Amino acid sequence: MLILASASPRRSELLKKMGIEFAAIPSVFGEENRDNLPPIEYALFCAEGKAAEVYGRAGGTVLGADTIVVIDDRILGKPKNAKDAKEMLRQVCGREHTVISAICLIKNGERLTAYDKTELFINNLTDDEIDEYVAGGSPLDKAGAYGLQDDVIKGKVRYIKGSRDNVVGLPTEMLERMIDILL
């Protein structure tokens, strides 16, 4: 059985849709960008760190994942608070930006890592829409302060170039290929 090194309900939902039996064990790996890594390297570092931390505690076959939003070469992780979430939403709405999800599978000490990139454009939200969205709490646990599956965002997406599941937090198409290789 696969161990998901995450408490993300979105990742759990995507794995269920894939028909994969799994148990979730949240990682306690620290995600701060200590070395000011470039976005792709940072996402890979976090995915590997999460997977390795849980593998060290639980063994088995572990999946670690990390999703970041990148705009102007700046990494937007999860907002620190409501004010931060509002600032992030103002940055990403009305502009094309990139979502990068990295995943790491570990089985019997062997690691396989990869990442996926998706470009997307979310139309502008009004200040009232941003205030209401943030007040609902949903943006506070999501990279870039938005969830593609949230109603206010769903209705504002102009285009997505790449994997929709990647934006939600787990590039399922890539994961299927990695599972075929490692498992």
C-alpha positions in Angstrom: 0.0 0.0 0.0 1.2 3.5 -0.8 1.8 6.0 2.0 1.0 9.6 1.1 3.3 11.9 3.0 0.7 14.6 3.2 -2.5 15.7 5.0 -3.8 17.4 1.8 -7.4 16.5 1.2 -6.9 17.4 -2.5 -4.1 15.0 -2.9 -6.1 12.3 -1.1 -9.0 12.9 -3.4 -6.9 12.7 -6.5 -5.3 9.4 -5.4 -8.8 8.0 -4.7 -9.9 9.0 -8.2 -6.9 7.1 -9.5 -8.0 4.0 -7.6 -4.9 3.8 -5.6 -5.1 2.3 -2.1 -3.1 4.5 0.3 -2.7 5.7 3.9 -1.9 9.3 4.7 0.9 10.1 7.1 1.6 13.9 7.2 5.2 14.9 6.9 6.8 17.2 9.5 9.6 18.2 7.0 10.3 22.0 7.1 9.6 23.6 3.8 11.3 26.9 4.2 13.6 27.8 1.3 16.8 27.9 3.3 19.1 27.9 0.3 17.1 30.2 -2.0 16.8 27.5 -4.5 15.3 28.2 -7.9 11.6 27.2 -8.1 11.9 23.7 -9.7 14.8 22.7 -7.4 12.9 24.0 -4.4 9.8 22.0 -5.3 11.9 18.9 -5.8 13.8 19.5 -2.5 10.5 19.7 -0.6 8.9 16.7 -2.3 12.0 14.6 -1.6 12.3 15.9 2.0 8.7 15.1 2.8 8.9 11.6 1.3 12.2 10.9 3.0 11.0 12.1 6.4 7.9 9.8 6.3 9.9 6.9 4.8 12.3 7.2 7.7 9.5 6.8 10.2 7.2 4.4 8.4 9.2 2.6 5.7 7.1 1.1 2.9 6.4 2.9 -0.4 6.1 6.6 0.2 4.8 9.4 -2.0 5.9 13.0 -1.2 4.6 16.0 -3.1 5.0 19.7 -3.1 3.2 22.4 -5.1 4.3 26.0 -5.6 3.0 28.9 -7.6 5.6 30.9 -9.5 5.2 34.4 -10.8 8.1 36.6 -12.0 10.5 33.9 -10.8 9.2 34.3 -7.2 7.9 31.3 -5.3 4.4 31.7 -3.7 3.9 29.0 -1.2 1.0 28.9 1.3 0.1 32.3 2.7 1.1 33.1 6.3 -2.2 34.9 7.1 -5.3 36.5 5.5 -3.4 39.7 4.5 -0.7 37.6 2.8 -3.4 35.6 1.0 -5.0 38.7 -0.4 -1.6 40.0 -1.6 -0.9 36.7 -3.4 -4.3 36.7 -5.1 -3.7 40.2 -6.4 -0.4 39.0 -7.8 -1.6 35.9 -9.6 -5.0 37.1 -10.9 -5.0 38.9 -14.2 -1.6 37.4 -15.2 -0.3 34.2 -16.5 1.6 32.3 -13.9 3.1 28.8 -13.4 2.2 26.0 -11.0 5.0 23.5 -10.4 4.3 20.2 -8.6 7.2 17.9 -7.7 6.7 14.3 -6.6 9.0 11.8 -5.1 8.4 8.1 -4.7 10.5 6.0 -2.4 10.4 2.2 -2.3 13.1 0.0 -0.6 15.3 3.1 -0.4 15.1 3.8 -4.2 14.0 7.3 -5.1 12.2 8.5 -8.2 11.5 12.2 -8.5 9.9 14.3 -11.2 8.0 17.6 -11.6 5.3 19.0 -13.8 4.6 22.6 -14.9 1.3 24.1 -15.8 0.8 27.6 -17.1 -2.6 29.3 -16.4 -4.4 32.6 -16.3 -7.0 33.5 -13.8 -9.0 36.6 -14.6 -9.0 39.5 -12.0 -11.1 39.2 -8.9 -12.7 42.3 -7.4 -11.6 43.4 -4.0 -14.9 42.2 -2.6 -14.5 38.8 -4.2 -11.0 38.5 -2.7 -12.2 39.6 0.7 -15.1 37.1 0.7 -12.9 34.3 -0.7 -10.2 34.8 1.9 -12.7 35.2 4.8 -14.0 31.7 3.9 -10.6 30.3 4.8 -10.0 28.2 1.7 -7.0 30.1 0.3 -5.1 29.8 3.6 -3.8 26.3 3.0 -3.0 26.5 -0.7 0.0 27.5 -2.6 -0.6 30.9 -4.3 -3.7 31.3 -2.0 -6.1 29.7 -4.4 -7.7 26.4 -5.2 -8.6 25.7 -8.8 -11.5 23.6 -7.6 -13.0 26.5 -5.6 -16.1 28.1 -7.2 -14.9 31.7 -7.2 -11.7 30.6 -9.0 -13.3 28.0 -11.3 -15.4 30.7 -12.8 -12.4 33.0 -13.4 -10.0 30.6 -15.2 -9.3 31.9 -18.7 -7.0 29.1 -19.7 -4.8 26.2 -18.5 -1.8 24.9 -20.5 -1.0 21.6 -19.0 -2.3 19.3 -16.3 -5.3 20.5 -14.3 -4.5 17.9 -11.6 -1.0 19.4 -11.3 -2.6 22.8 -10.3 -4.8 21.0 -7.7 -1.6 19.5 -6.2 -0.8 16.2 -7.8 0.2 15.6 -11.4 -1.7 12.3 -11.7 -0.6 11.6 -15.3 3.1 11.8 -14.3 2.5 9.8 -11.1 0.9 7.0 -13.1 4.1 6.8 -15.3 6.3 6.9 -12.2 4.3 4.1 -10.5 4.8 1.9 -13.6 8.6 2.4 -13.4 9.1 2.1 -9.6 6.3 -0.2 -8.4 
